[in-house]
């Protein structure tokens, strides 16, 4: 699909419209048929409507003219979006409705009275320019609301070519901004990206009537074939690269609109004043530019210095300035001088101001000069749907999050560089943390870090997933867990860095990746490990899940206590009773029957009592009702298996579960790790299968991220002690059978109620 094909489609549609209009029996002056919107721009996609308006002067009665035009077009089979409007109605609609005004800016004459069409178009444009200062803030609110609803085309899992940020609608808005004469944009580059997206939309429409403008995951392969590209990844990169450019130009244009609106009309010198802020760097009209005495060829650090000033001050780095610096600045010596390294760290520590500056660097080719390794992850999509952004944008977001944590670490420079490079190994074969560590080390050395600091950066990259994994899938009170973490960190300072990197990485991933629950687990593990690293006896650390045993349970172990604490993102359900085999299965069944989504959970024993805390998505739970349901399950009056079988059909498993024993993960228990799709009853099935085998669950650690649940159970025999190899294998087999499609019902039978 090419611009020539779109032009041919438009010409064919124009011929249909002219032919229909030529058959009119009525006035020939004061009436005109015009195209608006995408048809007005001559950008008809294969499944686009024809947006047309029959214009007439206020003194001309169109009578039956409209029907004479529309019926031939309907008979031809085209999809028609039509209206009949007088000139005063059109101008009033343009003045009162931004969407109408935007569509009329692309008005194009088709047939009839050309003078009428020209007069209306000229008046609409004049009206748009006259009212720009009052209408552009409204337009910005409209654009922001659309972006919030549709996400970014460069990063969305199912992007919308038209409505998403950086899509075709934004390109039209940019044309409207230019039409105000308040700002300008790089037309050639914008038009190239717009044509790229139009080509993609044409190819997408060619895949079928149901595609619309949204690209589902299954569409990338046929879309690549339609565009003549080798791989689905190449198609993604083409779309996301064009969208990034449009987003960048759009952010630049809106910042300049803000500056133009803030300046009084026709006030001030034509030439902007320069305010020097650093050697060779100045501010002009809220943009970072070069000072008059700047000599880029003699100052290889000037590019980084200009970037840091723009990011720290949250100002635009003028694209023309950035492009000149990339062209003229000499290469930095290797290793970088300390001044360059310090300025780079300032740039990374700038917080939100980093993003627009980094985007400008990318657009002008500056990243190739500063960080050639970046090309490996540029526009690379994440394999996990939990991520909001592509790998490169996620890395920048991690830096932004890390910038707010630098007060908590002894080496903020190391933290920020590690945050930038933590995913640099993605896109290559193998574990990205292992692959990325030597790349990060070499990059840090080139930046001028010493061997020790570069090794610290590499270690953080190598272990950036370790802390979160252990905290959410291991018993935090087991010495083996602390020993495994200590193997990855060598000092308290490194542990603090790893904690900050873990938090920044999670926050940059998605809100679900750093909940208060997870933060509490991570910090508890860090506190325990810090005491161990300091060669001090571990001290009791208060935990969010610490629970006082209710008095009624202390007096009667058969009693059951259920408490619910609501919070902003859901609720915490705490259940306490006398410890026994099957208790955890009963509680999991209670929540499954309730239909509550479990996000995370922990269970442990406390002096003969079984305690479990469950983070759930439902805010409106009644503790008394939950307790009655739990008692009904314990007494055998409620059969959870029967109820869950009814629901299972709505949540078919797409992947076989993974059930594995982790040897050496604990000195006193057998650790069983279960990975399965997050669907109703998973926890109940696992716990019920273990109860059937009369296996005691000493502690459980449940975590749900995206579509997958990762559950880790510390198992012991009833008389305490780890399971034998045979018993561990039997436990793994029983759980696997309970979760498989064939064994889901049989493993959750009523036998368990006899010993539960």
C-alpha positions as CSV (number, residue, x, y, z in Angstrom):
1,X,0.0,0.0,0.0
2,X,1.4,3.4,-1.0
3,X,0.4,7.1,-1.2
4,X,-0.1,6.5,-4.9
5,X,-2.8,3.9,-4.2
6,X,-4.5,6.2,-1.7
7,X,-4.5,8.9,-4.3
8,X,-6.0,6.6,-6.8
9,X,-8.8,5.5,-4.3
10,X,-9.5,9.2,-3.6
11,X,-9.7,10.1,-7.3
12,X,-12.1,7.2,-7.9
13,X,-14.3,8.4,-5.0
14,X,-14.1,12.0,-6.3
15,X,-15.3,10.8,-9.7
16,X,-18.3,9.0,-8.1
17,X,-19.2,12.2,-6.2
18,X,-18.9,14.5,-9.2
19,X,-21.0,12.1,-11.3
20,X,-23.7,12.0,-8.6
21,X,-23.6,15.8,-8.4
22,X,-23.7,16.4,-12.1
23,X,-27.1,14.7,-12.2
24,X,-28.7,17.4,-10.0
25,X,-31.8,19.2,-11.2
26,X,-31.5,22.4,-9.3
27,X,-29.5,25.6,-8.7
28,X,-25.8,25.5,-9.8
29,X,-24.6,28.5,-7.8
30,X,-24.6,28.8,-4.0
31,X,-24.4,25.0,-3.6
32,X,-21.2,22.9,-3.4
33,X,-20.3,19.3,-2.5
34,X,-17.2,19.2,-0.3
35,X,-15.1,16.5,1.3
36,X,-14.0,16.8,4.9
37,X,-11.8,14.8,7.4
38,X,-9.7,12.0,6.0
39,X,-11.4,12.1,2.7
40,X,-10.8,15.9,2.5
41,X,-7.1,15.1,3.0
42,X,-7.1,12.5,0.2
43,X,-6.2,9.7,2.6
44,X,-8.9,7.1,2.0
45,X,-8.1,3.7,3.5
46,X,-9.7,0.6,1.9
47,X,-12.5,0.7,4.4
48,X,-12.8,4.4,5.0
49,X,-16.2,6.2,4.8
50,X,-16.7,9.1,2.4
51,X,-17.2,12.2,4.7
52,X,-19.0,14.7,2.5
53,X,-21.1,17.8,3.1
54,X,-23.6,19.5,0.7
55,X,-23.0,23.2,1.4
56,X,-25.4,25.9,0.4
57,X,-25.7,29.6,0.9
58,X,-28.2,30.8,3.4
59,X,-30.4,32.2,0.7
60,X,-30.5,29.0,-1.3
61,X,-33.0,26.3,-0.6
62,X,-31.4,22.9,-1.3
63,X,-34.8,21.3,-1.6
64,X,-34.5,17.8,-2.8
65,X,-30.9,18.2,-3.9
66,X,-29.5,16.1,-1.2
67,X,-31.4,13.0,-2.1
68,X,-30.4,13.4,-5.7
69,X,-26.7,13.3,-4.6
70,X,-26.9,10.6,-1.9
71,X,-28.9,7.9,-3.7
72,X,-26.5,7.4,-6.6
73,X,-23.6,7.2,-4.0
74,X,-25.5,4.6,-1.9
75,X,-26.3,2.7,-5.0
76,X,-22.6,2.5,-5.9
77,X,-22.0,0.6,-2.6
78,X,-19.7,3.2,-0.9
79,X,-19.9,3.9,2.8
80,X,-21.2,7.4,3.2
81,X,-21.1,9.9,6.1
82,X,-23.1,12.8,4.9
83,X,-24.7,16.1,5.9
84,X,-26.5,19.1,4.4
85,X,-25.4,22.5,6.0
86,X,-25.9,26.2,5.2
87,X,-22.8,28.3,5.4
88,X,-24.0,29.9,8.7
89,X,-24.6,26.5,10.2
90,X,-21.2,25.3,9.2
91,X,-19.4,28.3,10.7
92,X,-21.5,28.1,13.9
93,X,-20.7,24.4,14.3
94,X,-17.0,25.1,13.7
95,X,-17.1,27.8,16.4
96,X,-18.9,25.6,18.9
97,X,-17.4,22.1,18.4
98,X,-13.7,21.5,18.2
99,X,-14.1,18.2,16.4
100,X,-16.2,19.8,13.7
101,X,-13.6,22.6,13.4
102,X,-10.8,20.1,13.0
103,X,-12.6,18.2,10.3
104,X,-13.5,21.4,8.4
105,X,-9.8,22.5,8.3
106,X,-9.3,19.8,5.7
107,X,-12.3,20.9,3.6
108,X,-11.8,20.1,-0.1
109,X,-14.0,21.1,-3.1
110,X,-15.6,18.3,-5.1
111,X,-18.3,19.7,-7.3
112,X,-20.7,22.6,-7.6
113,X,-19.9,26.2,-6.8
114,X,-16.1,26.4,-6.2
115,X,-16.4,30.0,-4.9
116,X,-18.7,28.9,-2.1
117,X,-16.3,26.1,-1.0
118,X,-13.3,28.5,-1.1
119,X,-15.2,31.1,0.9
120,X,-16.2,28.7,3.6
121,X,-12.7,27.2,3.9
122,X,-11.1,30.6,4.1
123,X,-13.6,31.7,6.8
124,X,-13.1,28.6,8.8
125,X,-9.3,29.0,8.7
126,X,-9.5,32.7,9.6
127,X,-11.9,31.8,12.5
128,X,-9.5,29.1,13.7
129,X,-6.5,31.5,13.7
130,X,-8.4,34.3,15.4
131,X,-9.7,32.1,18.2
132,X,-6.5,30.0,18.6
133,X,-5.5,31.4,22.0
134,X,-8.9,30.4,23.6
135,X,-9.4,27.1,21.7
136,X,-6.0,25.5,21.9
137,X,-6.2,24.9,25.7
138,X,-9.6,23.1,25.1
139,X,-8.0,21.1,22.3
140,X,-5.1,20.1,24.6
141,X,-7.6,18.8,27.2
142,X,-9.4,16.8,24.5
143,X,-6.1,15.3,23.3
144,X,-5.0,14.5,26.9
145,X,-8.3,12.7,27.5
146,X,-7.9,10.6,24.4
147,X,-4.3,9.7,25.3
148,X,-5.4,8.6,28.7
149,X,-8.1,6.3,27.2
150,X,-6.0,4.8,24.4
151,X,-2.4,4.8,25.6
152,X,0.7,5.2,23.6
153,X,1.0,3.7,20.1
154,X,4.7,3.2,20.6
155,X,4.1,1.0,23.7
156,X,0.5,-0.3,23.8
157,X,0.0,-4.1,23.6
158,X,-3.0,-3.6,21.2
159,X,-2.3,-0.2,19.7
160,X,-4.8,1.9,17.8
161,X,-3.2,3.4,14.7
162,X,-5.7,6.3,14.7
163,X,-6.5,7.2,18.3
164,X,-3.5,6.2,20.3
165,X,-0.9,8.8,21.3
166,X,1.5,9.2,18.4
167,X,-1.1,7.9,15.9
168,X,-2.8,9.4,12.9
169,X,-5.2,11.6,15.0
170,X,-2.2,13.3,16.6
171,X,-0.7,14.0,13.2
172,X,-3.9,15.7,12.3
173,X,-3.8,17.8,15.5
174,X,-0.3,18.8,14.6
175,X,-1.5,20.1,11.2
176,X,-4.2,22.1,13.1
177,X,-1.5,23.6,15.4
178,X,0.5,24.7,12.4
179,X,-2.6,26.2,10.9
180,X,-2.8,28.6,13.8
181,X,0.5,30.2,12.8
182,X,1.6,30.1,16.4
183,X,4.0,27.2,16.1
184,X,5.7,25.2,13.4
185,X,6.8,21.6,13.2
186,X,9.3,19.7,11.1
187,X,7.0,19.0,8.1
188,X,9.2,16.6,6.1
189,X,9.8,14.3,9.1
190,X,6.1,14.4,10.2
191,X,4.8,13.7,6.8
192,X,7.2,10.7,6.4
193,X,6.0,9.2,9.6
194,X,2.3,9.9,8.8
195,X,2.6,8.2,5.5
196,X,4.3,5.2,7.2
197,X,1.3,4.8,9.5
198,X,-1.1,5.3,6.6
199,X,0.6,2.5,4.7
200,X,0.3,0.3,7.8
201,X,-3.4,1.2,8.2
202,X,-4.0,0.3,4.5
203,X,-2.3,-3.1,5.0
204,X,-4.3,-3.7,8.3
205,X,-7.6,-3.0,6.6
206,X,-6.6,-5.4,3.9
207,X,-6.5,-8.2,6.5
208,X,-10.3,-8.2,7.1
209,X,-13.4,-6.2,7.9
210,X,-13.0,-6.7,11.7
211,X,-9.5,-5.3,12.0
212,X,-10.4,-1.7,12.1
213,X,-7.5,0.5,13.2
214,X,-6.4,-1.7,16.2
215,X,-3.5,-4.1,15.8
216,X,-4.0,-7.3,17.9
217,X,-1.1,-9.5,18.7
218,X,-2.1,-12.0,16.1
219,X,-2.1,-9.4,13.3
220,X,1.6,-8.6,13.4
221,X,2.7,-11.6,11.3
222,X,0.2,-11.0,8.4
223,X,0.8,-7.3,8.7
224,X,4.5,-7.8,8.2
225,X,3.8,-9.9,5.1
226,X,1.5,-7.2,3.7
227,X,4.2,-4.6,4.3
228,X,6.9,-6.7,2.7
229,X,8.8,-7.0,6.0
230,X,10.7,-10.1,7.1
231,X,9.4,-10.6,10.7
232,X,6.5,-9.5,12.9
233,X,9.1,-7.7,15.1
234,X,10.1,-5.6,12.0
235,X,6.5,-4.6,11.6
236,X,6.3,-3.6,15.3
237,X,9.4,-1.6,15.1
238,X,8.2,0.3,12.0
239,X,4.9,1.2,13.6
240,X,6.5,2.1,17.0
241,X,9.3,4.1,15.4
242,X,6.9,6.3,13.4
243,X,4.7,6.7,16.5
244,X,7.6,7.8,18.6
245,X,8.5,10.4,16.2
246,X,5.0,11.8,16.0
247,X,4.7,11.7,19.8
248,X,8.0,13.6,20.1
249,X,7.0,16.2,17.6
250,X,3.6,16.5,19.3
251,X,5.2,17.1,22.8
252,X,7.6,19.6,21.3
253,X,4.7,21.5,19.5
254,X,2.5,21.6,22.7
255,X,5.4,22.9,24.8
256,X,5.9,25.7,22.2
257,X,2.2,26.3,22.2
258,X,2.4,26.9,25.9
259,X,5.2,29.3,25.4
260,X,3.3,31.2,22.7
261,X,0.1,31.4,24.7
262,X,2.1,32.7,27.7
263,X,3.6,35.6,25.7
264,X,1.4,38.7,25.2
265,X,0.4,39.4,21.6
266,X,2.9,41.3,19.5
267,X,5.1,42.1,22.5
268,X,8.8,41.7,22.8
269,X,11.8,41.7,20.4
270,X,11.7,39.5,17.4
271,X,15.0,38.0,18.3
272,X,14.9,36.0,21.5
273,X,17.2,36.9,24.4
274,X,19.9,34.5,25.5
275,X,20.4,33.8,29.2
276,X,23.6,31.8,29.7
277,X,23.2,28.9,32.3
278,X,26.4,26.9,31.8
279,X,29.5,27.1,29.6
280,X,28.3,27.2,26.0
281,X,24.6,26.7,27.0
282,X,21.8,29.3,27.2
283,X,18.0,29.6,27.5
284,X,16.0,31.3,24.8
285,X,12.2,31.3,25.1
286,X,12.1,28.3,27.5
287,X,14.4,26.2,25.3
288,X,18.0,25.1,25.8
289,X,20.1,26.4,23.0
290,X,23.8,27.2,22.4
291,X,25.3,30.4,23.7
292,X,26.9,32.7,21.2
293,X,30.4,31.7,22.2
294,X,29.9,28.0,22.1
295,X,32.4,25.9,20.1
296,X,31.0,22.4,19.8
297,X,34.0,21.1,17.9
298,X,36.3,22.0,20.8
299,X,34.1,20.8,23.6
300,X,33.1,17.1,23.3
301,X,31.2,17.3,26.7
302,X,28.9,20.1,25.4
303,X,26.2,17.7,24.1
304,X,25.8,16.0,27.5
305,X,26.0,19.4,29.3
306,X,23.1,20.8,27.2
307,X,21.1,17.7,27.8
308,X,21.6,17.8,31.6
309,X,20.6,21.5,31.8
310,X,17.4,20.9,29.8
311,X,16.5,17.8,31.9
312,X,17.2,19.4,35.2
313,X,15.3,22.6,34.4
314,X,12.5,20.6,32.6
315,X,13.0,22.7,29.5
316,X,13.0,21.7,25.8
317,X,16.3,20.8,24.3
318,X,15.9,22.6,21.0
319,X,16.0,19.9,18.3
320,X,18.1,22.1,16.0
321,X,20.6,22.6,18.8
322,X,20.7,18.9,19.6
323,X,21.2,18.0,15.9
324,X,24.1,20.6,15.6
325,X,25.8,19.2,18.7
326,X,25.6,15.7,17.4
327,X,27.1,16.8,14.1
328,X,29.8,19.0,15.4
329,X,30.9,17.7,18.9
330,X,34.0,15.6,18.8
331,X,33.8,12.1,20.2
332,X,34.4,11.7,23.9
333,X,37.7,10.1,24.8
334,X,37.6,6.6,26.3
335,X,37.3,6.4,29.2
336,X,35.3,9.5,29.6
337,X,36.7,12.4,31.6
338,X,35.2,12.8,35.1
339,X,33.4,15.9,33.9
340,X,31.5,14.0,31.3
341,X,30.6,11.2,33.7
342,X,29.4,13.6,36.3
343,X,27.2,15.4,33.7
344,X,25.8,12.1,32.5
345,X,24.8,11.2,36.1
346,X,23.1,14.6,36.4
347,X,21.1,13.9,33.3
348,X,20.0,10.5,34.6
349,X,19.1,12.0,38.0
350,X,16.8,14.7,36.5
351,X,13.6,12.7,37.1
352,X,10.7,13.4,34.7
353,X,12.8,15.9,32.8
354,X,14.9,13.1,31.5
355,X,12.3,11.6,29.2
356,X,11.8,14.4,26.6
357,X,15.5,15.1,26.5
358,X,16.2,11.4,25.9
359,X,13.6,11.3,23.2
360,X,15.3,14.3,21.5
361,X,18.6,12.5,21.7
362,X,17.1,9.5,20.0
363,X,15.5,11.4,17.2
364,X,18.7,13.3,16.3
365,X,21.0,10.3,16.6
366,X,22.7,11.4,19.8
367,X,22.2,8.1,21.5
368,X,24.5,6.4,18.9
369,X,27.2,8.8,20.1
370,X,26.7,8.5,23.8
371,X,25.4,4.9,24.2
372,X,25.8,2.8,21.1
373,X,24.6,-0.3,23.1
374,X,21.1,1.3,23.2
375,X,20.4,0.1,19.6
376,X,20.1,-3.5,20.9
377,X,16.9,-2.6,22.9
378,X,15.5,0.2,20.9
379,X,11.7,-0.2,20.3
380,X,12.1,-3.8,21.5
381,X,8.8,-5.1,23.0
382,X,8.7,-6.9,26.2
383,X,7.7,-10.6,26.2
384,X,5.6,-10.1,29.4
385,X,2.3,-8.3,29.0
386,X,2.7,-6.9,32.5
387,X,5.1,-4.2,31.1
388,X,3.6,-0.9,30.1
389,X,6.5,0.1,27.8
390,X,9.0,-1.2,25.3
391,X,12.4,-2.3,26.8
392,X,14.1,1.0,26.0
393,X,11.4,3.2,27.4
394,X,11.1,1.0,30.4
395,X,14.8,1.5,31.1
396,X,14.4,5.3,31.0
397,X,11.3,5.0,33.3
398,X,13.4,2.9,35.7
399,X,16.0,5.7,35.7
400,X,13.3,8.3,36.5
401,X,12.0,6.1,39.4
402,X,15.5,5.5,40.6
403,X,16.1,9.3,40.7
404,X,13.6,9.6,43.5
405,X,15.6,7.0,45.6
406,X,19.1,8.3,45.4
407,X,18.9,9.6,49.0
408,X,18.7,6.1,50.2
409,X,22.0,4.8,48.7
410,X,25.7,5.6,49.2
411,X,26.4,5.6,45.4
412,X,23.6,7.2,43.5
413,X,25.8,7.3,40.3
414,X,26.1,3.5,40.4
415,X,22.3,3.2,41.0
416,X,21.4,5.4,38.1
417,X,23.7,3.8,35.6
418,X,22.6,0.3,36.7
419,X,18.9,1.5,36.3
420,X,19.7,2.6,32.7
421,X,21.4,-0.6,31.8
422,X,19.6,-3.2,33.8
423,X,17.7,-4.6,30.7
424,X,20.5,-4.0,28.2
425,X,20.8,-7.8,27.7
426,X,17.3,-8.2,26.3
427,X,16.9,-9.1,22.7
428,X,19.8,-11.5,22.9
429,X,19.8,-15.3,23.5
430,X,20.0,-16.4,27.1
431,X,19.1,-15.0,30.5
432,X,19.1,-11.2,29.9
433,X,20.5,-10.5,33.3
434,X,23.5,-12.7,32.8
435,X,24.0,-11.5,29.2
436,X,23.6,-7.8,30.2
437,X,26.0,-7.8,33.1
438,X,29.3,-7.8,31.0
439,X,27.8,-5.3,28.6
440,X,26.9,-3.0,31.5
441,X,30.4,-3.5,33.0
442,X,32.1,-2.5,29.7
443,X,29.8,0.5,29.3
444,X,30.5,1.7,32.9
445,X,34.3,1.4,32.2
446,X,33.9,3.5,29.0
447,X,32.0,6.1,31.0
448,X,35.0,6.5,33.3
449,X,34.0,4.4,36.3
450,X,36.8,2.5,38.1
451,X,36.9,-1.3,38.0
452,X,35.2,-1.6,41.4
453,X,32.3,0.7,40.5
454,X,31.9,-1.0,37.1
455,X,31.9,-4.4,38.8
456,X,29.2,-3.1,41.1
457,X,27.1,-1.9,38.2
458,X,27.5,-5.3,36.6
459,X,26.5,-7.1,39.8
460,X,23.4,-5.0,40.1
461,X,22.4,-5.8,36.5
462,X,23.2,-9.5,37.0
463,X,21.1,-9.7,40.2
464,X,18.4,-7.1,39.5
465,X,15.6,-9.8,39.6
466,X,17.0,-11.7,42.6
467,X,15.5,-9.7,45.5
468,X,12.0,-9.6,44.1
469,X,12.1,-13.3,43.3
470,X,13.2,-14.4,46.7
471,X,10.9,-12.0,48.6
472,X,7.8,-13.3,46.8
473,X,8.6,-17.0,46.5
474,X,10.6,-18.0,49.5
475,X,10.2,-18.2,53.3
476,X,11.7,-15.0,54.5
477,X,12.5,-16.5,57.9
478,X,14.5,-19.5,56.4
479,X,18.2,-19.0,56.7
480,X,18.6,-20.5,53.2
481,X,16.7,-17.6,51.7
482,X,19.1,-15.1,53.3
483,X,22.1,-17.1,52.3
484,X,20.9,-17.1,48.6
485,X,20.5,-13.3,48.7
486,X,23.9,-12.9,50.4
487,X,25.5,-14.9,47.6
488,X,24.4,-12.1,45.2
489,X,25.4,-9.1,47.3
490,X,28.7,-8.4,49.1
491,X,27.9,-5.5,51.4
492,X,25.2,-3.5,53.0
493,X,25.8,-0.7,50.5
494,X,25.3,-3.1,47.6
495,X,22.1,-4.4,49.3
496,X,20.7,-0.9,49.5
497,X,21.5,-0.4,45.9
498,X,19.8,-3.6,44.9
499,X,16.7,-2.6,47.0
500,X,16.5,0.7,45.2
501,X,17.0,-0.8,41.8
502,X,14.3,-3.5,42.5
503,X,11.8,-0.8,43.6
504,X,12.6,1.4,40.6
505,X,12.3,-1.5,38.1
506,X,9.0,-2.6,39.6
507,X,7.5,0.9,39.6
508,X,8.5,1.4,36.0
509,X,6.9,-1.9,35.0
510,X,3.4,-1.3,36.2
511,X,1.4,-0.5,39.4
512,X,0.8,-4.2,39.9
513,X,4.5,-4.9,40.1
514,X,5.1,-2.8,43.3
515,X,2.2,-3.1,45.7
516,X,2.5,-2.4,49.4
517,X,2.3,-6.1,49.9
518,X,5.4,-6.8,47.7
519,X,7.2,-3.8,49.1
520,X,6.8,-5.1,52.6
521,X,8.1,-8.6,51.7
522,X,11.1,-7.1,49.9
523,X,12.0,-4.7,52.8
524,X,11.6,-7.5,55.4
525,X,14.1,-9.7,53.5
526,X,16.5,-6.8,53.1
527,X,16.3,-6.0,56.8
528,X,17.0,-9.6,57.7
529,X,19.9,-9.9,55.3
530,X,21.4,-6.5,56.4
531,X,21.6,-7.9,59.9
532,X,23.3,-11.0,58.6
533,X,25.7,-9.0,56.5
534,X,26.6,-6.9,59.6
535,X,27.5,-10.2,61.4
536,X,24.8,-9.4,64.0
537,X,22.3,-11.8,65.3
538,X,19.1,-11.4,63.3
539,X,16.6,-9.2,65.2
540,X,12.9,-9.5,65.0
541,X,11.7,-7.2,62.2
542,X,8.1,-6.0,62.3
543,X,6.2,-7.3,59.2
544,X,3.0,-6.0,57.7
545,X,1.5,-9.5,58.2
546,X,2.4,-9.8,61.9
547,X,-0.9,-10.9,63.5
548,X,-2.0,-11.1,67.2
549,X,-3.7,-14.4,67.9
550,X,-7.4,-13.6,68.9
551,X,-8.3,-14.5,72.4
552,X,-11.1,-16.8,71.3
553,X,-8.7,-18.8,69.1
554,X,-6.2,-19.1,71.9
555,X,-8.8,-20.5,74.2
556,X,-10.2,-22.9,71.6
557,X,-8.0,-24.0,68.7
558,X,-11.1,-25.2,66.8
559,X,-12.3,-21.6,66.6
560,X,-11.8,-19.6,63.4
561,X,-11.2,-15.9,63.2
562,X,-11.7,-13.9,60.0
563,X,-10.8,-10.2,59.7
564,X,-11.0,-7.9,56.8
565,X,-9.1,-4.6,56.4
566,X,-10.0,-2.5,53.4
567,X,-7.6,-0.3,51.6
568,X,-7.4,1.7,48.4
569,X,-6.6,-1.2,46.0
570,X,-8.6,-3.9,47.7
571,X,-8.6,-5.6,51.0
572,X,-6.4,-7.8,53.3
573,X,-8.2,-10.9,54.7
574,X,-6.6,-12.4,57.8
575,X,-7.6,-15.9,59.0
576,X,-6.4,-17.5,62.2
577,X,-7.2,-20.9,63.7
578,X,-5.5,-23.9,65.3
579,X,-2.9,-25.3,62.9
580,X,-4.0,-28.4,61.1
581,X,-3.6,-30.2,57.7
582,X,-6.1,-28.8,55.3
583,X,-6.7,-25.4,56.9
584,X,-5.0,-23.5,54.1
585,X,-7.0,-25.5,51.5
586,X,-10.2,-24.5,53.3
587,X,-9.4,-20.8,53.4
588,X,-8.4,-20.9,49.7
589,X,-11.7,-22.6,48.9
590,X,-13.6,-19.9,50.9
591,X,-12.0,-17.2,48.7
592,X,-12.4,-19.1,45.5
593,X,-16.1,-19.8,46.2
594,X,-16.5,-16.1,47.0
595,X,-15.1,-15.4,43.5
596,X,-12.5,-13.1,45.0
597,X,-9.3,-12.6,43.0
598,X,-6.2,-13.3,45.1
599,X,-3.2,-11.0,44.3
600,X,-0.8,-12.3,46.9
601,X,-0.8,-14.3,50.1
602,X,1.4,-15.6,52.9
603,X,0.7,-18.3,55.4
604,X,2.7,-19.4,58.4
605,X,2.5,-21.1,61.8
606,X,2.8,-19.3,65.0
607,X,3.1,-21.4,68.2
608,X,0.7,-24.0,67.0
609,X,-1.7,-21.6,65.3
610,X,-2.2,-21.3,61.5
611,X,-2.1,-17.7,60.2
612,X,-2.7,-16.6,56.7
613,X,-3.1,-13.2,55.1
614,X,-4.5,-12.7,51.6
615,X,-4.3,-9.6,49.5
616,X,-7.5,-9.5,47.4
617,X,-8.9,-7.3,44.7
618,X,-12.4,-7.0,46.3
619,X,-12.8,-4.0,48.6
620,X,-16.3,-4.9,49.8
621,X,-16.0,-8.2,51.7
622,X,-17.9,-9.0,54.9
623,X,-15.8,-10.8,57.5
624,X,-18.8,-12.5,59.2
625,X,-20.1,-13.8,55.8
626,X,-16.6,-15.1,54.9
627,X,-16.4,-16.8,58.3
628,X,-19.8,-18.5,57.9
629,X,-18.7,-19.7,54.4
630,X,-15.4,-21.0,55.8
631,X,-17.2,-22.9,58.6
632,X,-19.6,-24.4,56.0
633,X,-16.6,-25.7,54.1
634,X,-14.9,-27.1,57.2
635,X,-18.1,-28.8,58.3
636,X,-18.7,-30.3,54.8
637,X,-21.9,-28.4,54.2
638,X,-20.4,-26.6,51.2
639,X,-18.6,-28.6,48.5
640,X,-16.1,-26.1,46.9
641,X,-15.1,-28.6,44.3
642,X,-18.6,-28.8,42.8
643,X,-18.9,-25.0,42.7
644,X,-15.5,-24.5,41.2
645,X,-16.1,-27.1,38.5
646,X,-19.0,-25.0,37.3
647,X,-16.7,-22.0,36.9
648,X,-13.7,-23.8,35.5
649,X,-15.2,-23.8,32.0
650,X,-15.0,-20.0,31.8
651,X,-11.2,-20.1,32.6
652,X,-9.7,-22.8,30.4
653,X,-6.0,-23.4,30.9
654,X,-3.9,-22.5,27.9
655,X,-0.6,-23.8,29.3
656,X,0.3,-26.8,31.3
657,X,1.3,-25.9,34.9
658,X,4.9,-26.1,36.1
659,X,5.4,-27.9,39.4
660,X,9.0,-28.3,40.7
661,X,10.8,-29.2,43.9
662,X,13.6,-26.8,44.7
663,X,16.4,-28.8,46.3
664,X,18.5,-26.8,48.8
665,X,16.1,-23.9,49.0
666,X,15.5,-24.7,52.7
667,X,17.4,-26.6,55.4
668,X,14.3,-27.7,57.3
669,X,11.5,-28.1,54.7
670,X,10.8,-29.2,51.1
671,X,10.2,-26.3,48.8
672,X,7.6,-26.8,46.1
673,X,7.3,-24.1,43.4
674,X,4.1,-24.0,41.4
675,X,3.6,-21.8,38.3
676,X,0.1,-21.8,36.7
677,X,-2.4,-19.6,35.0
678,X,-4.2,-17.3,37.4
679,X,-7.7,-18.7,37.4
680,X,-10.4,-19.5,40.0
681,X,-9.5,-22.3,42.4
682,X,-5.8,-22.8,41.6
683,X,-4.8,-22.3,45.3
684,X,-7.6,-24.5,46.5
685,X,-6.6,-27.3,44.2
686,X,-2.9,-27.2,45.2
687,X,-3.6,-27.0,48.9
688,X,-6.3,-29.7,48.7
689,X,-3.9,-32.0,46.9
690,X,-1.3,-31.6,49.6
691,X,-3.9,-32.2,52.3
692,X,-5.0,-35.4,50.6
693,X,-1.4,-36.6,51.0
694,X,-1.4,-35.5,54.7
695,X,1.5,-33.1,54.0
696,X,1.8,-30.1,56.3
697,X,2.3,-26.6,54.8
698,X,4.7,-24.8,57.1
699,X,4.5,-21.6,55.1
700,X,3.1,-20.5,51.8
701,X,4.1,-17.6,49.6
702,X,1.6,-16.6,46.8
703,X,2.2,-14.0,44.2
704,X,0.2,-13.1,41.0
705,X,1.7,-11.0,38.3
706,X,-0.2,-10.6,35.1
707,X,-1.7,-13.9,33.9
708,X,0.6,-16.1,36.0
709,X,0.4,-17.2,39.6
710,X,3.7,-18.2,41.3
711,X,3.1,-20.1,44.5
712,X,5.8,-21.5,46.7
713,X,5.1,-23.9,49.6
714,X,7.4,-25.0,52.4
715,X,6.3,-28.6,53.1
716,X,7.0,-30.8,56.1
717,X,5.8,-34.1,57.5
718,X,3.2,-34.0,60.3
719,X,6.0,-34.8,62.8
720,X,8.1,-32.0,61.4
721,X,11.1,-32.3,59.0
722,X,11.5,-32.2,55.3
723,X,9.8,-34.7,53.0
724,X,11.7,-37.7,51.7
725,X,12.6,-37.7,48.0
726,X,9.7,-40.1,47.4
727,X,7.2,-38.1,49.3
728,X,8.4,-34.9,47.6
729,X,7.9,-36.5,44.2
730,X,4.4,-37.7,45.3
731,X,3.5,-34.2,46.4
732,X,4.7,-32.7,43.1
733,X,2.8,-35.3,41.1
734,X,-0.4,-34.8,43.2
735,X,-0.3,-31.0,42.7
736,X,0.4,-31.4,38.9
737,X,-2.5,-33.8,38.6
738,X,-4.8,-31.4,40.5
739,X,-4.0,-28.6,38.1
740,X,-4.0,-30.5,34.9
741,X,-7.1,-30.5,32.7
742,X,-7.7,-34.2,33.3
743,X,-7.1,-34.3,37.0
744,X,-8.6,-31.0,38.1
745,X,-11.8,-32.6,39.4
746,X,-10.5,-35.9,40.7
747,X,-7.8,-34.4,42.9
748,X,-10.3,-32.1,44.7
749,X,-12.7,-34.7,45.9
750,X,-14.5,-35.0,49.2
751,X,-11.9,-37.3,50.8
752,X,-10.0,-34.3,52.1
753,X,-13.0,-33.3,54.4
754,X,-12.5,-36.5,56.4
755,X,-9.0,-35.5,57.6
756,X,-9.2,-31.7,57.1
